[in-house]
Amino acid sequence: MAEQRSAETPSEDAPSQDLSRLAGLLGVATSYQPSPDRTVRASATALTLALTALDVDVSTPAAVRQALTARERALRERLLPPTVVQWADADPPAALTSLPPGTRLRVETEQGETRAATDRLLPGVHRLTATAPDGRTATAHLVVAPARLPGTAGRTHGLLVQLYSLLSQHSWGMGDLGDLAELAGWAGRTLGSGFVQVNPLHAAVPGAPTDPSPYRPSSRRFPDPVHLRVEDIPEYGRVEDRERVRALLERADRLRESVLEKGALIDRDAVWELKREALELVREVPLGPGRRAAYADFLAEEGQALEDHATWCALAEVHGSDWRRWPAGLRDPRSAETARARNELADRVDFHSLLAWLTDAQLTAAQRTAREAGMPIGIVHDLAVGVHPDGADSWAQQDYFAAGMSVGAPPDAFNARGQDWGLPPWRPDRLAESGYTPYRRLLRALFRYAGALRIDHVMGLFRLWWVPQGHPPTDGTYVRYDAEAMLAVLVLEASRAGALVIGEDLGTVEPGVREALRARGVLGTSVLWFERDWAGDGRPLPPDQWRSDCLATATTHDLPSTAARLTGDHVELRYRLGLLTRSLEEERAEAAADTGEWLGLLARLGLLRGTGGGHGTSQEEAEIQAVHRFLLRTPARMVGLWLPDAVGDRRPQNLPGTWDQYPNWRLPIADAEGRPVTLEELAASPRLHALVEVMRSG
């Protein structure tokens, strides 16, 4: 007998039939399933607010009927959708085969050629024109994408690290791009690592203090110059005021020592204040002819997007970082007032443009260093799911963002209230109308210096939970994106760069998403503690039953370190912060049972090999090594080692559910006693080398 499913509406606020039908035609979900046996219907409020954000008038029942009629007529009469996808391995899409007989098709390619739609087209985003026998014409963006990404050649292992946490004896209070290049060069040559994965390095929103989360950036398109290694900029050595340079270096020494020797937290704002002063000095040094030409090329290549970003940065210095509080004329990036301000602030606009170029150059150098060290992949960069509502991207790309909405997650078994991440979502209609221009350019910019790209919450390519501002997440609903087009653009840009793509697909994933990603060569993410036989007895999943198309790890930046999980320290931490929903004894017992099941499986597989290694291996180290032996028993194409695990760090870099109760995103890598460990000490650590030897032997 089939399982009975329940259907619930969160309140008496039930939508009308017309409103539900209109929402469905515009990709606004009328229900969702928090579990396979439960369906929750969206409220009329949720549908109304989402449709309003898409500029649909649903203010009255009559307006809803009028909008529904107009939408049905538009879909019935249109020749082409705004964007059409053609996969290299597929037959012509339905959008073309369903055209009226006798319709003529013409393609203007990226290369400037005019071709027939039946010709074999090179991958790219082309312009398609259809002319029907009755004289109607339509144009669309034609995305021609390779069938799939090629994937890795054999298995590779690598390191996962939050860059800011990796301080060396040369960094100015937080890890920088010089440290990243040093880590990649050492790991590739000495450890045989194939990649280094880092946190998003997107530009942050300046503030007092700056939001330290790398997942709420001002811009995803441009990197943050706080990551610059100032001494590696060629012009730095020619700064004339050497007295000021010495003073800056002394301040940098004190800032670094405060973290490494005195236990201070990483202070991003202090680091940026110091580097900004140094970069102002560097900018006074004229660029040589070759460097000047390279900078000019960068300005031309980045064009309007860079000008907008640098203009926002300059205006933020004058008016603050929340553009909605700027003088009215400056809130529009295309206004006459903004144009005048850009001219008046031309010197500052150029400064911020220069910083973007310098940072891009060091990112490119880090990837080059990784590849020269023998890494088949190199640097794996991270793409955050969205941007800060006050930042540069939300100002410059206002037409593409849904006003009055933010991204989050619906209520589920883990969070009955749902989540609001405070990130404005892209409008799917505007993306499609533009041929996904901002998305394409974002990917192209990141792939320029990435061997692979991790996409945070990759399910967002399919749908996002829209939360109306001022409302709880329970008043939200899912809005769908054209997943085929989003995937096609992703595969196109990644294949052009010769890069891999890793989707962060942890948590609740709707049916079909992982299959669609796998079909196009996008790897998933598998974390040991979550890999259980959820469809069966719930026990730990044996290694041969894991998927192969994934990056397999023991933990992530949002989870306890392996040492903390094995010792139960993560439960104690949550208890001290008042985050437990049950008694400490219950939580301890559940955590111990979970860990015990895994350790039992490791022992049965012969992976838990005891203590007594060459440097006095402790039980904890032996268990961490066994965890990674297990990962190597799986068919995963990529296996990642969370770098803090290599030295026994107990602390998570981010503890979800906390804000000022815990120093999220501000901790240096430390050993089991909480003592910060430098990059130089990591490279000499016997514990790290013993664990990496396990990785290499697999």
C-alpha positions as CSV (number, residue, x, y, z in Angstrom):
1,M,0.0,0.0,0.0
2,A,1.4,3.4,-1.0
3,E,2.4,5.7,1.9
4,Q,-0.1,8.4,2.7
5,R,1.2,11.9,2.2
6,S,-0.2,14.8,4.2
7,A,-0.8,18.3,2.7
8,E,-0.6,21.3,5.0
9,T,-1.1,25.0,4.6
10,P,0.9,26.9,7.2
11,S,-2.1,29.1,8.0
12,E,-5.6,29.9,6.9
13,D,-3.9,32.2,4.3
14,A,-4.7,29.8,1.4
15,P,-4.0,31.1,-2.1
16,S,-6.8,31.2,-4.7
17,Q,-6.7,28.8,-7.7
18,D,-5.8,31.7,-10.0
19,L,-3.0,32.8,-7.8
20,S,-1.6,29.3,-7.5
21,R,-1.8,28.8,-11.3
22,L,-0.1,32.1,-12.0
23,A,2.7,31.3,-9.5
24,G,3.3,28.0,-11.1
25,L,3.6,29.6,-14.6
26,L,6.3,31.9,-13.2
27,G,8.3,29.3,-11.3
28,V,7.0,30.3,-7.9
29,A,6.4,27.0,-6.0
30,T,3.0,26.5,-4.4
31,S,4.2,23.8,-2.0
32,Y,7.4,22.1,-0.8
33,Q,8.2,18.8,0.9
34,P,10.4,19.0,4.1
35,S,10.3,15.2,4.1
36,P,9.2,12.6,1.6
37,D,5.9,12.0,3.5
38,R,5.0,15.6,4.1
39,T,3.9,18.4,1.8
40,V,3.5,22.0,3.0
41,R,1.5,24.4,0.8
42,A,2.7,27.9,0.4
43,S,0.5,30.7,1.8
44,A,-1.2,33.3,-0.3
45,T,1.1,35.9,1.4
46,A,4.3,34.0,0.3
47,L,3.1,33.7,-3.3
48,T,1.9,37.3,-3.5
49,L,5.1,38.8,-2.2
50,A,7.3,36.6,-4.4
51,L,5.2,37.5,-7.5
52,T,5.4,41.2,-6.5
53,A,9.2,40.9,-6.4
54,L,9.0,39.7,-10.0
55,D,7.0,42.9,-10.9
56,V,3.7,41.0,-11.3
57,D,0.6,42.9,-10.1
58,V,-1.3,40.6,-7.8
59,S,-2.8,43.3,-5.6
60,T,-6.4,42.3,-6.2
61,P,-8.2,39.2,-7.5
62,A,-8.9,41.1,-10.7
63,A,-5.2,41.9,-11.1
64,V,-4.3,38.2,-10.5
65,R,-6.8,37.1,-13.2
66,Q,-5.4,39.7,-15.6
67,A,-1.8,38.7,-15.0
68,L,-2.7,35.1,-15.4
69,T,-4.4,35.7,-18.7
70,A,-1.5,37.8,-19.9
71,R,1.0,35.1,-18.9
72,E,-0.9,32.3,-20.6
73,R,-1.2,34.3,-23.8
74,A,2.5,35.2,-23.8
75,L,3.5,31.6,-23.4
76,R,1.0,30.5,-26.0
77,E,2.1,33.0,-28.6
78,R,5.8,33.3,-28.1
79,L,8.1,31.7,-30.7
80,L,11.2,31.3,-28.4
81,P,12.0,31.5,-24.7
82,P,14.6,34.2,-23.8
83,T,17.4,31.6,-23.6
84,V,17.6,28.2,-25.4
85,V,20.1,25.5,-24.4
86,Q,21.7,23.1,-26.9
87,W,23.9,20.3,-25.4
88,A,26.6,19.0,-27.6
89,D,25.4,15.4,-27.2
90,A,21.6,16.0,-27.5
91,D,19.0,16.4,-30.2
92,P,17.7,19.9,-30.8
93,P,15.8,21.2,-27.8
94,A,12.0,21.2,-27.7
95,A,12.0,25.0,-28.0
96,L,13.2,24.5,-31.6
97,T,11.4,21.3,-32.6
98,S,8.0,22.8,-31.5
99,L,8.2,25.8,-33.7
100,P,5.6,26.2,-36.5
101,P,6.5,24.3,-39.6
102,G,8.5,26.4,-42.1
103,T,10.1,28.6,-39.4
104,R,13.5,29.9,-40.5
105,L,16.3,29.9,-37.9
106,R,19.5,32.0,-38.1
107,V,22.4,32.0,-35.6
108,E,24.8,34.8,-35.2
109,T,27.8,33.2,-33.4
110,E,30.1,34.7,-30.7
111,Q,32.7,34.7,-33.5
112,G,30.6,37.0,-35.6
113,E,29.6,34.4,-38.2
114,T,26.0,33.8,-39.4
115,R,25.1,30.2,-39.5
116,A,22.1,27.9,-39.8
117,A,20.7,26.4,-36.6
118,T,21.3,23.0,-38.1
119,D,25.0,23.6,-38.5
120,R,27.4,22.2,-36.0
121,L,28.1,25.2,-33.7
122,L,31.0,25.8,-31.5
123,P,30.3,26.1,-27.7
124,G,29.4,29.6,-26.7
125,V,26.5,31.9,-26.2
126,H,25.1,32.9,-29.6
127,R,22.2,34.9,-30.9
128,L,19.3,32.9,-32.4
129,T,16.6,34.5,-34.6
130,A,13.4,32.7,-35.6
131,T,11.1,33.9,-38.4
132,A,7.7,32.2,-38.6
133,P,5.7,31.8,-41.8
134,D,3.2,34.3,-40.6
135,G,5.9,36.9,-40.3
136,R,6.4,36.8,-36.5
137,T,10.0,37.0,-35.4
138,A,11.8,36.3,-32.1
139,T,15.3,36.4,-30.9
140,A,16.9,34.4,-28.1
141,H,20.2,33.6,-26.5
142,L,21.5,30.2,-27.7
143,V,23.8,28.5,-25.1
144,V,25.7,25.7,-26.8
145,A,27.5,23.7,-24.1
146,P,29.7,20.6,-24.1
147,A,27.9,17.5,-23.0
148,R,29.8,17.3,-19.7
149,L,32.9,18.3,-17.9
150,P,35.7,15.7,-18.3
151,G,36.4,15.2,-14.6
152,T,39.7,14.1,-12.9
153,A,42.3,11.8,-14.4
154,G,42.4,9.3,-11.5
155,R,42.1,10.1,-7.8
156,T,43.8,13.0,-6.2
157,H,44.0,14.2,-2.6
158,G,44.5,17.7,-1.3
159,L,44.1,20.2,1.6
160,L,41.2,22.3,2.7
161,V,41.9,25.5,4.6
162,Q,40.3,28.9,5.4
163,L,43.0,31.2,4.0
164,Y,42.7,33.9,6.7
165,S,43.5,31.3,9.4
166,L,46.8,30.3,7.8
167,L,49.4,32.7,9.1
168,S,53.1,32.5,8.3
169,Q,56.0,34.5,9.6
170,H,55.5,36.9,6.7
171,S,51.8,37.6,6.8
172,W,50.4,40.8,8.3
173,G,48.0,39.4,10.9
174,M,46.0,37.0,8.7
175,G,46.8,34.5,5.9
176,D,47.4,36.1,2.5
177,L,47.9,35.1,-1.1
178,G,51.6,34.8,-0.6
179,D,50.8,32.2,2.1
180,L,48.5,30.4,-0.3
181,A,51.1,30.2,-3.0
182,E,53.7,29.0,-0.5
183,L,51.3,26.3,0.8
184,A,50.4,25.2,-2.7
185,G,54.0,25.0,-3.8
186,W,55.0,23.0,-0.7
187,A,52.0,20.7,-0.7
188,G,52.4,19.9,-4.4
189,R,56.1,19.2,-4.3
190,T,56.5,17.6,-0.8
191,L,53.1,16.1,0.0
192,G,52.0,15.1,-3.5
193,S,48.8,17.0,-3.1
194,G,46.6,17.7,-6.1
195,F,44.8,20.7,-4.8
196,V,44.3,23.3,-2.1
197,Q,40.7,24.4,-1.4
198,V,40.1,27.8,0.2
199,N,37.2,29.8,1.4
200,P,35.6,32.5,-0.8
201,L,38.0,35.3,-1.4
202,H,35.3,37.7,-2.6
203,A,35.4,41.4,-1.7
204,A,33.9,42.2,1.7
205,V,31.6,45.0,2.7
206,P,33.7,47.5,4.7
207,G,32.4,48.4,8.1
208,A,33.1,49.0,11.7
209,P,33.6,46.1,12.2
210,T,33.6,44.4,8.9
211,D,31.4,41.3,8.7
212,P,34.1,38.6,8.8
213,S,32.0,36.0,7.1
214,P,33.4,35.2,3.6
215,Y,29.8,34.1,2.6
216,R,28.3,37.5,2.8
217,P,30.5,39.5,0.4
218,S,30.1,42.9,-1.2
219,S,31.0,41.4,-4.6
220,R,31.5,37.9,-5.8
221,R,32.9,39.1,-9.1
222,F,36.0,40.8,-7.6
223,P,38.4,39.6,-4.9
224,D,39.2,41.4,-1.7
225,P,42.6,43.2,-1.6
226,V,42.9,42.4,2.1
227,H,44.4,39.1,0.8
228,L,47.3,40.8,-1.0
229,R,50.9,40.1,0.0
230,V,52.0,43.7,-0.2
231,E,55.7,42.8,-0.4
232,D,55.1,40.8,-3.6
233,I,53.8,43.8,-5.5
234,P,56.7,44.9,-7.8
235,E,56.2,48.6,-7.1
236,Y,56.5,48.0,-3.3
237,G,60.3,47.8,-3.5
238,R,60.5,51.2,-5.1
239,V,58.4,53.2,-2.5
240,E,60.6,56.2,-1.7
241,D,59.5,56.8,1.9
242,R,61.4,53.9,3.4
243,E,60.8,55.3,6.9
244,R,57.1,54.8,6.6
245,V,57.7,51.4,5.1
246,R,59.7,50.4,8.1
247,A,57.0,51.7,10.4
248,L,54.4,49.7,8.6
249,L,56.4,46.6,8.8
250,E,56.8,47.1,12.6
251,R,53.1,47.4,12.9
252,A,52.6,44.3,10.8
253,D,55.0,42.4,13.1
254,R,53.0,43.4,16.1
255,L,49.7,42.5,14.5
256,R,51.1,39.1,13.6
257,E,52.6,38.5,17.0
258,S,49.3,39.5,18.7
259,V,47.7,36.5,17.0
260,L,50.5,34.0,17.1
261,E,52.0,34.7,20.5
262,K,49.3,36.6,22.5
263,G,46.2,34.7,21.6
264,A,44.4,37.6,19.9
265,L,41.7,36.9,17.3
266,I,42.4,37.7,13.7
267,D,41.4,41.4,13.2
268,R,40.5,41.8,9.6
269,D,39.8,45.6,10.0
270,A,43.3,46.2,11.5
271,V,44.9,44.2,8.8
272,W,43.1,46.2,6.1
273,E,43.9,49.5,7.7
274,L,47.6,48.6,7.7
275,K,47.6,47.2,4.1
276,R,45.5,50.2,2.8
277,E,48.2,52.6,4.1
278,A,50.9,50.5,2.4
279,L,48.9,50.3,-0.8
280,E,48.4,54.1,-0.9
281,L,52.2,54.3,-0.8
282,V,52.6,51.7,-3.5
283,R,50.2,53.5,-5.8
284,E,52.4,56.6,-5.8
285,V,55.1,54.5,-7.6
286,P,54.5,54.8,-11.4
287,L,53.9,51.6,-13.3
288,G,56.5,50.7,-15.9
289,P,55.4,50.5,-19.5
290,G,54.8,46.8,-19.5
291,R,52.8,46.9,-16.2
292,R,50.9,49.9,-17.4
293,A,49.9,48.1,-20.5
294,A,48.8,45.0,-18.5
295,Y,46.7,47.2,-16.2
296,A,45.1,48.9,-19.2
297,D,44.2,45.5,-20.7
298,F,42.6,44.5,-17.4
299,L,40.5,47.7,-17.3
300,A,39.4,47.0,-20.9
301,E,38.6,43.4,-20.2
302,E,36.6,44.0,-17.0
303,G,34.9,47.1,-18.4
304,Q,31.7,48.4,-16.9
305,A,31.7,45.8,-14.1
306,L,35.0,46.9,-12.7
307,E,34.1,50.6,-13.1
308,D,30.9,50.0,-11.1
309,H,32.7,48.0,-8.4
310,A,35.4,50.6,-8.0
311,T,32.9,53.4,-8.0
312,W,30.9,51.7,-5.2
313,C,34.1,51.4,-3.2
314,A,34.9,55.1,-3.7
315,L,31.4,56.2,-2.8
316,A,31.4,53.9,0.2
317,E,34.5,55.8,1.5
318,V,32.5,59.0,1.4
319,H,28.9,57.9,2.3
320,G,29.2,54.6,4.1
321,S,28.8,51.1,2.9
322,D,25.0,50.9,2.8
323,W,24.1,52.3,-0.6
324,R,20.4,52.6,0.3
325,R,21.3,55.4,2.7
326,W,23.3,57.4,0.1
327,P,21.9,60.5,-1.4
328,A,19.0,59.5,-3.6
329,G,20.8,60.2,-6.9
330,L,23.7,58.0,-6.0
331,R,21.6,54.9,-5.4
332,D,21.3,54.5,-9.1
333,P,24.6,53.4,-10.7
334,R,23.4,54.9,-14.1
335,S,22.2,58.2,-12.9
336,A,23.7,61.6,-13.8
337,E,24.6,62.2,-10.2
338,T,26.6,59.0,-10.0
339,A,28.4,59.9,-13.2
340,R,29.4,63.2,-11.8
341,A,30.5,61.6,-8.5
342,R,32.6,59.1,-10.4
343,N,34.4,61.9,-12.2
344,E,34.9,63.8,-8.9
345,L,36.2,60.6,-7.3
346,A,38.2,59.5,-10.3
347,D,41.4,59.2,-8.3
348,R,39.7,56.8,-5.8
349,V,38.0,54.9,-8.5
350,D,41.4,54.3,-10.1
351,F,42.8,53.2,-6.7
352,H,40.2,50.6,-6.2
353,S,40.5,49.4,-9.8
354,L,44.3,49.0,-9.3
355,L,43.7,47.0,-6.2
356,A,41.4,44.6,-8.1
357,W,44.1,44.2,-10.8
358,L,46.9,43.6,-8.2
359,T,44.8,41.0,-6.4
360,D,43.8,39.2,-9.6
361,A,47.5,39.0,-10.5
362,Q,48.4,37.4,-7.2
363,L,45.5,35.0,-7.4
364,T,46.7,34.0,-10.9
365,A,50.3,33.6,-9.6
366,A,49.1,31.3,-6.8
367,Q,47.4,29.0,-9.3
368,R,50.5,29.1,-11.5
369,T,52.6,28.1,-8.5
370,A,50.3,25.2,-7.7
371,R,50.4,23.8,-11.2
372,E,54.2,24.3,-11.5
373,A,54.5,22.3,-8.2
374,G,52.8,19.3,-10.0
375,M,49.2,19.8,-8.8
376,P,46.8,18.5,-11.5
377,I,44.0,20.8,-10.2
378,G,45.7,23.6,-8.1
379,I,43.6,26.1,-6.2
380,V,39.9,25.3,-5.6
381,H,38.1,28.5,-5.1
382,D,34.7,28.9,-3.4
383,L,31.7,30.7,-4.9
384,A,29.4,32.0,-2.2
385,V,25.6,31.5,-2.7
386,G,24.9,35.3,-2.7
387,V,26.0,38.8,-1.9
388,H,25.4,41.3,0.9
389,P,22.3,43.5,0.3
390,D,24.3,46.6,1.0
391,G,27.3,45.8,-1.2
392,A,28.7,46.6,-4.6
393,D,27.0,43.9,-6.6
394,S,23.6,44.6,-5.2
395,W,24.1,48.3,-6.1
396,A,25.5,47.7,-9.5
397,Q,23.2,44.9,-10.5
398,Q,19.9,46.1,-9.0
399,D,17.9,45.1,-12.1
400,Y,19.0,41.4,-11.6
401,F,18.1,41.2,-7.9
402,A,14.6,40.6,-6.4
403,A,13.7,43.6,-4.4
404,G,12.4,42.9,-0.9
405,M,13.6,39.3,-0.8
406,S,16.4,37.4,0.7
407,V,17.6,33.8,0.4
408,G,17.2,31.2,3.2
409,A,15.9,27.8,3.9
410,P,12.4,26.5,4.9
411,P,11.5,25.0,8.2
412,D,12.7,21.4,8.5
413,A,13.6,18.7,11.0
414,F,16.8,20.5,12.0
415,N,15.4,24.0,12.3
416,A,11.7,24.4,12.9
417,R,11.8,28.2,12.3
418,G,13.6,28.1,8.9
419,Q,16.6,30.3,8.0
420,D,17.0,33.7,6.6
421,W,20.6,34.3,5.2
422,G,20.0,37.9,4.4
423,L,21.2,37.6,0.7
424,P,19.2,39.0,-2.1
425,P,18.3,36.5,-4.8
426,W,18.9,36.9,-8.5
427,R,15.7,37.2,-10.5
428,P,15.4,34.1,-12.8
429,D,13.4,36.1,-15.5
430,R,16.0,38.9,-15.8
431,L,18.8,36.3,-15.9
432,A,17.1,34.5,-18.8
433,E,16.4,37.7,-20.7
434,S,20.1,38.7,-20.5
435,G,21.4,35.3,-21.6
436,Y,22.7,34.9,-18.0
437,T,25.2,37.7,-18.6
438,P,26.1,38.5,-14.9
439,Y,26.3,34.8,-14.1
440,R,28.5,34.1,-17.1
441,R,30.8,37.0,-16.3
442,L,31.1,36.0,-12.7
443,L,32.1,32.4,-13.6
444,R,34.5,33.6,-16.2
445,A,36.3,35.9,-13.7
446,L,36.6,33.2,-11.1
447,F,37.8,30.5,-13.5
448,R,40.6,32.8,-14.7
449,Y,42.6,31.8,-11.6
450,A,40.9,28.6,-10.4
451,G,41.7,25.0,-11.1
452,A,38.3,24.1,-9.7
453,L,35.3,25.9,-8.3
454,R,33.3,24.8,-5.3
455,I,29.7,26.1,-5.5
456,D,28.2,26.8,-2.1
457,H,24.6,25.4,-1.9
458,V,24.7,24.2,-5.5
459,M,21.0,23.4,-5.2
460,G,20.5,27.1,-5.7
461,L,21.1,26.5,-9.4
462,F,17.7,24.8,-9.4
463,R,15.7,26.7,-6.8
464,L,16.1,29.1,-3.9
465,W,13.9,29.7,-0.8
466,W,12.8,33.4,-1.1
467,V,12.0,35.0,2.3
468,P,10.2,38.4,2.2
469,Q,12.0,41.0,4.1
470,G,10.3,41.7,7.5
471,H,8.7,38.3,7.5
472,P,9.9,35.0,9.1
473,P,11.3,32.3,6.9
474,T,8.0,30.4,7.3
475,D,6.4,33.0,5.1
476,G,8.8,32.1,2.2
477,T,8.5,29.9,-0.8
478,Y,10.8,28.3,-3.4
479,V,11.4,30.1,-6.7
480,R,12.7,28.0,-9.5
481,Y,15.6,28.9,-11.9
482,D,16.1,27.4,-15.3
483,A,18.5,24.7,-14.0
484,E,19.3,23.5,-17.5
485,A,20.5,27.0,-18.5
486,M,22.3,27.5,-15.3
487,L,24.1,24.2,-15.7
488,A,24.9,24.8,-19.4
489,V,26.5,28.1,-18.6
490,L,28.5,26.6,-15.8
491,V,29.7,23.7,-17.9
492,L,30.5,26.0,-20.8
493,E,32.7,28.4,-18.7
494,A,34.4,25.6,-16.7
495,S,35.2,23.7,-19.9
496,R,36.7,26.8,-21.5
497,A,39.0,27.2,-18.5
498,G,39.8,23.5,-18.2
499,A,38.5,23.5,-14.6
500,L,36.5,21.2,-12.4
501,V,33.3,22.0,-10.6
502,I,32.4,20.8,-7.1
503,G,28.8,21.3,-5.8
504,E,28.2,21.6,-2.1
505,D,25.1,19.4,-2.0
506,L,24.8,18.7,1.7
507,G,21.6,18.7,3.5
508,T,18.1,18.4,2.0
509,V,18.4,17.9,-1.8
510,E,15.3,17.6,-3.9
511,P,15.0,14.4,-6.1
512,G,16.8,14.7,-9.4
513,V,19.3,17.4,-8.5
514,R,22.3,15.1,-7.8
515,E,21.5,13.1,-10.9
516,A,21.4,16.2,-13.1
517,L,24.7,17.4,-11.7
518,R,26.4,14.1,-12.1
519,A,25.2,13.8,-15.7
520,R,27.1,17.0,-16.5
521,G,30.3,16.1,-14.7
522,V,29.7,18.3,-11.6
523,L,31.2,16.6,-8.5
524,G,29.3,16.4,-5.2
525,T,30.4,16.7,-1.6
526,S,30.4,13.8,0.8
527,V,31.2,14.3,4.5
528,L,32.0,11.1,6.5
529,W,29.7,11.7,9.4
530,F,26.6,12.3,7.2
531,E,27.2,9.2,5.0
532,R,24.7,6.7,6.4
533,D,22.3,4.2,5.0
534,W,19.3,6.6,5.4
535,A,17.1,4.4,3.3
536,G,17.8,1.3,5.4
537,D,19.1,0.8,8.9
538,G,20.8,4.2,9.2
539,R,24.2,2.7,9.9
540,P,27.4,4.1,8.6
541,L,27.7,3.6,4.9
542,P,30.5,1.2,3.9
543,P,33.2,2.7,1.7
544,D,32.3,0.7,-1.4
545,Q,28.8,2.2,-1.3
546,W,29.9,5.8,-1.5
547,R,29.5,7.6,-4.8
548,S,32.7,8.2,-6.9
549,D,31.8,11.6,-8.4
550,C,32.5,13.6,-5.2
551,L,35.0,15.3,-3.0
552,A,35.1,13.2,0.2
553,T,36.1,14.8,3.5
554,A,35.9,14.2,7.2
555,T,34.6,17.7,8.0
556,T,34.1,21.2,6.7
557,H,34.5,24.8,8.0
558,D,30.9,24.7,9.4
559,L,31.4,21.4,11.3
560,P,33.4,20.3,14.3
561,S,37.0,19.3,13.6
562,T,37.6,15.5,13.5
563,A,39.5,15.7,16.9
564,A,36.6,17.6,18.5
565,R,34.1,15.0,17.2
566,L,36.1,12.1,18.4
567,T,36.6,13.5,21.8
568,G,33.1,15.0,22.2
569,D,34.6,18.5,22.6
570,H,32.0,19.8,20.1
571,V,29.2,18.9,22.5
572,E,30.9,20.7,25.4
573,L,31.4,23.8,23.3
574,R,27.7,24.0,22.4
575,Y,26.8,23.4,26.0
576,R,29.0,26.3,27.2
577,L,27.4,28.6,24.6
578,G,23.8,27.5,25.6
579,L,23.1,26.0,22.2
580,L,21.9,22.5,23.2
581,T,18.2,21.7,22.9
582,R,18.4,18.7,25.2
583,S,20.3,17.9,28.4
584,L,24.1,17.7,28.3
585,E,24.0,14.0,29.2
586,E,21.6,13.2,26.3
587,E,23.7,15.1,23.8
588,R,26.9,13.4,25.0
589,A,25.4,10.0,24.8
590,E,24.1,10.5,21.3
591,A,27.4,12.0,20.1
592,A,29.3,9.1,21.7
593,A,27.0,6.5,20.1
594,D,27.5,8.1,16.7
595,T,31.2,8.2,17.0
596,G,31.3,4.7,18.4
597,E,29.5,3.3,15.4
598,W,32.0,4.8,13.1
599,L,35.0,3.7,15.1
600,G,33.5,0.2,15.2
601,L,33.3,0.2,11.4
602,L,36.9,1.4,11.1
603,A,38.1,-1.3,13.4
604,R,36.2,-4.0,11.5
605,L,37.8,-2.8,8.3
606,G,41.2,-3.0,9.8
607,L,41.8,0.7,9.5
608,L,42.3,1.5,13.2
609,R,45.9,0.5,13.7
610,G,46.6,1.6,17.2
611,T,49.3,3.8,18.6
612,G,53.1,3.7,18.8
613,G,54.0,5.4,15.5
614,G,57.4,6.8,14.8
615,H,56.6,10.0,16.7
616,G,54.5,8.5,19.5
617,T,51.2,8.4,17.8
618,S,48.3,9.0,20.3
619,Q,45.0,7.2,20.2
620,E,43.4,10.4,18.8
621,E,45.9,10.6,16.0
622,A,45.4,6.9,15.2
623,E,41.7,7.4,15.0
624,I,42.0,10.5,12.7
625,Q,44.4,8.5,10.5
626,A,41.8,5.7,10.4
627,V,39.1,8.1,9.3
628,H,41.2,9.2,6.4
629,R,42.1,5.6,5.5
630,F,38.4,5.0,5.3
631,L,37.9,8.0,2.9
632,L,40.6,6.5,0.7
633,R,38.7,3.2,0.6
634,T,35.8,5.0,-1.0
635,P,35.7,5.5,-4.8
636,A,35.7,9.3,-4.4
637,R,37.6,11.0,-7.1
638,M,38.9,13.7,-4.7
639,V,39.7,13.3,-1.0
640,G,40.3,16.4,1.1
641,L,42.1,16.8,4.4
642,W,40.9,19.7,6.6
643,L,44.3,21.2,7.4
644,P,43.4,21.9,11.1
645,D,42.8,18.2,11.5
646,A,46.5,17.6,10.7
647,V,47.5,19.3,14.0
648,G,44.6,18.3,16.2
649,D,42.7,21.7,16.2
650,R,39.6,21.4,18.4
651,R,37.8,24.5,17.3
652,P,35.4,25.0,14.3
653,Q,36.1,28.0,12.1
654,N,32.4,28.7,12.1
655,L,29.7,27.6,14.5
656,P,26.3,28.0,12.8
657,G,23.6,29.5,15.1
658,T,26.1,31.9,16.7
659,W,27.1,35.5,16.1
660,D,28.9,37.3,18.9
661,Q,28.9,34.3,21.2
662,Y,31.7,32.6,19.2
663,P,34.6,34.1,17.2
664,N,33.4,32.8,13.8
665,W,35.9,33.3,10.9
666,R,38.5,34.9,13.2
667,L,40.6,31.9,14.5
668,P,44.1,31.0,13.4
669,I,44.9,27.3,12.9
670,A,45.9,25.9,16.3
671,D,47.1,22.7,17.8
672,A,45.2,20.5,20.3
673,E,46.1,22.9,23.1
674,G,44.8,26.0,21.2
675,R,48.3,27.3,20.4
676,P,48.4,29.0,17.0
677,V,50.5,27.1,14.5
678,T,52.2,28.9,11.6
679,L,52.6,27.7,8.1
680,E,56.3,27.1,8.8
681,E,55.4,24.9,11.8
682,L,52.8,23.1,9.8
683,A,55.3,22.2,7.2
684,A,57.6,20.7,9.9
685,S,54.9,18.9,11.9
686,P,55.5,15.2,12.3
687,R,51.8,14.7,13.0
688,L,50.9,16.4,9.7
689,H,53.4,14.3,7.8
690,A,52.2,11.1,9.3
691,L,48.6,11.9,8.3
692,V,49.6,13.0,4.8
693,E,51.6,9.7,4.5
694,V,48.3,7.9,5.1
695,M,46.8,10.0,2.3
696,R,49.6,9.3,-0.1
697,S,49.6,5.6,0.6
698,G,46.0,5.3,-0.4
